[in-house]
Amino acid sequence: MVRGTICRLLVRDVRFPTSLGGHGSDAMHTDPDYSAAYVVLETDAEDGLKGYGLTFTLGKGTEVVVCAVNALAHHVLNKDLRDIVGDFRGFYRQLTSDGQLRWIGPEKGVVHLATAALLNAVWDLWAKQEGKPLWKLLVDMDPRELLSCIDFRYITDVLTEEEAYEILQKGQVGKKERGQMLMHGYPAYTTSCAWLGYSDDTLKQLCTEALKDGWTRFKVKVGADLQDDIRRCRLIRNMIGPEKTLMMDANQRWDVPEAVEWMSKLAEFKPLWIEEPTSPDDILGHAAISEALVPLGIGIATGEQCHNRVIFKQLLQAKALQFLQIDSCRLGSVNENLSVLLMAKKFEIPVCPHAGGVGLCELVQHLIMFDFISISASLENRMCEYVNHLHEHFRYPVVIKKASYMPPKDAGYSTEMKEESVKKHQYPHGEVWKKLLAAQEN
């Protein structure tokens, strides 16, 4: 039963100094501090439930997103939750069509990240009030109700609401059986072993541990130095053996011809895909790289920095990717991700979400489980990224067993952080940052 008027909104700048250990380092982001703009919504309902939402950022950018959340707050405050979810498409469009703020978007960048944080909190609150984990809330929805959450503007040339309805109707067949299959988990791959800033010794140690834990799919960061990439990829391929799956990620480092040339030289290591080989906005560039590399057995994966459903639409139209990577915070929350999952199904492109960061694993697991049960009905060529950082700061952290995500059982979107962790890592006055900033001054 949806109830309550949103009477309070709090947003905080939470940062973790991951750069100190080289965690998250890649060819373009050499010193990332995993961070989040963290939103809490309170209502006047007697249940006392709160909605928690976040958007993932890196360090300094967080304060800009916090400003954007505050600028959008008036769209949410004093709104009845029943009215929001009763016309979720309208509410989504209201947020993304703010006559002044859309000028610095529209539906992209900082404003869209802030939109995601707010909407993630709304979805968390709704799922909690229904007493269901977010994936189950979505699975149990009537197809028409689900579609009423999606803004189809700008994508009807590829996916109409009626086509989306047909996809969801087909997805009703075998849904219960797929739900039972999920009890064994959703396949995952690890990115935790091979950050670019890690030493060879660290890389070997982490690979050895991951193999012992049953991991069979590994991703390595590449793109800064070709000879070093060849050396590191050889080291990892020798460690994991020829039968395990290897992926590569350039994090937007290359020009188009450079990507083709570089990957032609890494093809001997049999990567399943190269992720973000060039600018995330270059749709035709991705298509050209795809055309050149697919004959070598290398697919293109991208999406973690795709601004919105329109970019995804064009990537699919241009046959520019073989693996589509949604992100739970880059797009406009669940609402927009639903539209991308449906487009991916129409084009029969597997979805392999981006995760890691602060809370991305916690969030995106819900979307990928819903996708399997209600839309894709397939695990072929599908897996969800896993990064073993910062889960201990969440009240309902992901559960990984046998290299698979186990379905969350707690009500909500798994977005709630431990208050003690938030206080300690709030920037700049949290205990962790007070010490680090004082040390820098000395």
N, C-alpha and C positions, 0 to 999 in steps of 0.2 A: 504494500500500500504506500504510494508516494505521498509525502506530506511535508509541510513546513515551508516557511518563507526564509530565504537566505538573508540573515541579518548581520553577518560579520564575515569579512574576508581579510586574511592575513597572508602576506607573501614574504618569504625570507630568502636571503642569499646564503646558500650552504655550499661550502667548498672543501674538497679533500686534497691534500698536497701530494697527489700521486706522482707528480713530476720528479719528486725526490728519489724515487726508485726506478724511474724510466718506464713506469706502467703507462700503457696507452700511447707510447711514442711510435710515430710513423714518419714517413718521408716528408710530410707537410706540417705535422704537429709534433715538434720535437720535445716540448716541455709542457704537456697538458696537465692541468689540475682538474680532475673530474669534479664537476659541480652541478648544482641544480637550483633553479628558481622554484621554490617549494611553497605551494598554495594550500591554505586550510580554509574550508567553508563551514560556517556554522549556521544552523537554522533555529527557529523558535519552537520546533517540534519537541514534545516531551521525551522523545526517545533518546535525546542527547547525542545522537550520531553526528559525526563530522565527515566531510568529504575531503580527501587528500589528493592533490594533484601535483605533478612536477613536469618540468621540461629540462632535458639534459643540456648542459653547456660546458665550456672550458674556461674556468678562471674568470678573468676580467669581464668577459662578455655577460656574466650573470647579472651584474648590476643594471645593465641596459635592459635585459629581459624583465627584471623586477619593475623597472620604471614602466615598461609597456603593460605589464599585468595591472599595475595601479591605474594606468590610463584607461584600461578596458573595464575596470571593476564596476563602474556604474551600470553596465549592461546586466550585471549579475545580482548586485545588491538589491534587496527588497523585492526580488522576484520569487513567486511561488514555484516551488520545485515541480508541482503538478503541471503548471502552465508551461514550464520549460520543456519537460519530456513529452507533454501532450502535443506540442508543436516543435519538435526538436529541429526539424529542417529550418523552420522559420527563425528559431533562436540562433542556430548556427549561422544563418545568413545575416542576422542582425549583428552578430559579433564580427563577422568578416567583411561587413559592408558599412562599418562606421564611416560616415561621410568624410571625416577628417583624418582618421588613422589609416584608412585603406590607402591613402596617398603614399604612405611609406611602405606599403605592401605592393599590390594587394595580394593577400593570401600567400605571403612569402616572408622569409627573414624573421626579424625580431618580433614583429607584431603577430606573426603566425605561430611562433614558438610560445608566445604569451597566451594566445588563444588555446593552444594545446594544453598548457598547464591548467587553465581555468576549466576547460571541458573535461580533462582527465579527472579533476576533482568532482565535477558534477556526476560523471559516470560512476565514480567510486561511491558517492553518496547514494545514488539510485540503486546500485547493486546491493549496498549494505541494507537499505530499507527493504529491499525484496528478500534479503537473507540469502543471497546467492553470490558465488564468485562471478566476476564479470563474464567469463566465457559461457557460463551456464545461463546467465541472464539473456545473452544473445542467442544461444542455442534454443532456448525455450520461447523466444519471441515468435509471434505470428509473422510470416513474411511481409505482409503489408505494413505492420507496425515497424518492423526493422527498416524497411525502405523509407518510411516517413522520417527517419533520422538522417537521411542522406540528401545533400544538395547535388542534384544532377546537372546544374547549370555548367555549361562549357564542355560537357562530355556526351551529350545526347547523340552526337554524330557517330559515336562508337558504342555507347550503351544507353538504351532508353530504360525508363522505369519498368516497362512491360517485359523487356528482355531480362532485366535483373530479377523480376518476379519469377519468370520461367526458370532461371538458374536456381533460385531458392526453392522453388517447387520440386525440381528434380532432386535437389539436395535432401529433400524430406525422406527419400527412399534410402533405407539402410542406415538412417541416422542413429538409431538406437544401437545397432551393432558397432558402428564406428565409435560411439561414446564408450562402449565397453572395451574396445580395442585400446582406447587412450589410457586405460588404467595401467597399461604396460609402459606408458610414457611416449613422448614425442621426440623423434631423433634430433640430436644436437651435434654441433661441432665446436671445437675449442679454438679460441684466438689467444689464450693466455700464455702459450709457450714461446711465442716468437715475435714479441714487440721489437721494433728496430733498435731501440736503445739497450737491449739486453746483451750481455756478454755471451760468448760461446758456451762458457761453463754453465751459466744460468739457463740458457736455451737447452742444453743437453740434460740438465737436471730436471727441468720442467717437462721435457718430452718423455723422459724415462718414467716419471711419476704418472703422467697422463696415460701412457701405455699400460702401466700397471692397473690404473683405474678403469681400463676398458675403452678408452677413447680410440676411435678409428678414423676420425675426420679432423684434419688440422689445417689452420690457416696461418700463413707467414706474411709478414709485411715486407714489401719490396719497393724499389723506386729511387733510392738515393744514389746508389753506386752499383753499376752492373756487375763488376767483378766480385764485389762483396755479396751481391744477391746470388750469383752463381755458387759461390762458396757456401753461403748459409743454406740455400735450397738443397744443395748436394748433401750437406750435413744432416738436414732434417729428413730428406728422402731416404738416406741410408739408415737413419735411426728407425723410421716408421715402417720401412719396407715397401716393396712395389705394390702390394695389394691394398694398402690404406689410401684414403682420399686426401689429396693435398689441394688447397686453394691458395691463391695469392691476392694481395691487396695493395694497390699503389696509391690509394688515397689522393687521387686527382693530380698526380705529380707530372704527367707527361703531356706533350703535344701529340696529335694523332699519329703522324708518321713515326715518332719516337716510340709510342706505345707498341706499334706493330713490330718495329725492329727489335725492341727490348724483349718483348714476349716471345718472338721467334727464337731468341737465344736462350730463353728459359723453358721452351717447350719440351726439352729433353727430360724435365722433371715431372712431366705428365700432370700439369695442374688441371683441375676440373674447370676452374674459372679464373679470370683476372677481374678483380673488383675495382671499380672507380678508376679506370685507366687514364681518364682525362677529365676536363671540367664537367661537373654534374649537369650543367646547363646545355652542353653540346650534344644535342640529340643526333644530328647527322654525323658528328664525329664518332659517337658510339656505334652508329650503324656501319661506318667505314671500317672501324676496328673489328667489329663483329664479322663483317664479310671476309676480312683478311685472316682472322684467327680461327674461325669455326672449322675450316678445312684442316687445321692443325690439331683439332680436338679440344680447343680451348674456348669455353663459353665466356660471355660478358655478363657480369653481375653489377647492378647499381641500384641506387634508391635511397640510401641513408641520408643523402643531402638533396633529394628531389623536393622542390618547394611544395608541390601540390599535385592534385589529381590530373591537372592538365599536362604537366611534364610527363607523368607516367603514361597518360593517354598517347602522347606523341612517341615515346620510346617504344611502346607496343606497336603502334601503327608503322613505325619505321623499321621494325624487326631489329632493333638496336640492342636487345638484351636477351639472354637465354635464362637468366635467373633474376627474379624481381625481389628487391629488398625493401620492404616497408619499414617504417620507423614510427614508434608510438608517440613521439614528441615532435618530430619535424613536420609531419602533417597535422591537420586540424583534428587531433584526437581520434577517437573510435569512429566518429561520423565519417570523416574523409577516408580513413583506412578501409572502411567497409566498401566504399566505391572502388577503391583500387583492387581489393581482393576480388570483387565481382568482375572487373575488367580483365584481371589476370586469368580468371577462369574462362572468360569468353575467348581469349587468345591462347588458352592452354599453355600458359607460361608458369612454371612452378614458383611459388613464393617462399623465399628463404630469408626471414627477417634479420635486420640489423639489431644487435643487442649489445649489452656491456654497459659502459658508462656508469651513471648513477641511476639505478632503478629500471633501466631499459629491459633487462632480462625479466624483471618482475612484471612489467607491463605487457610486453609483447607476447609472452607465453599465452596470455588469454586470447589474443587475436589469432594466433596460429592454431590453437586448439579449436576455436570456433570455425576457422577456415576449413580445417580437415573434416569436422563433423557436418557442417551445414553447406559448404560451398564446393571445395575441391574434391572431396571424397577420395583423396589419393595421398600416399606418402612417397610416391616415385619422384626421385630427384629433389626431395624436400627435406630440409633440416633447418634448425633455428640456431643462430649463433649463441655461444655461451662464453662469458668472460668471468673469471673467478675473482672479482674485486668488489668489495664494499657491501656485500649482501648482509653482513652482520649488523648493518645499521638499520635494517628494515624489520618491522614487526612480523611480517609474513614473507620471509625470504623464499626464493625459488628452492625447489627440492630437485636435485639431480640424482638419478639412480641409473647405473649401467649406461652412462653417456646419453641419458634421455631426460627431458623435462617431465616431471610428474604433475598431473593436473592439480592446480590449487584448490583447496577445499574451503578456505575461509571466505566469508562474504566480502565483497568489494573488489577493487582493482589491484590489490597488493601494493598500493602506492604509499601506505603509511610508514613513515620513518619513526625510529625511537626518538622520543623527545630529548633524551640525554645526548644522543648523537648530534641532533640538530643544534642544540645549544653549544656543544663543544666545537662544532665546525662552522658555526655561523660567522660570516665575514663582515667586518674585521675584528669583532669584539669577542668572539668565542675563544675559549682557553687555548685551543690548538694554534689559532692564528696570532693571538697575543704573543705567544712564545716565539713563533717563527718570525714575526715582524720585528720583535725586539732584537732577536739574534741578527737579523739583516742590518738593523741600524748600527749594531756594534761591530 
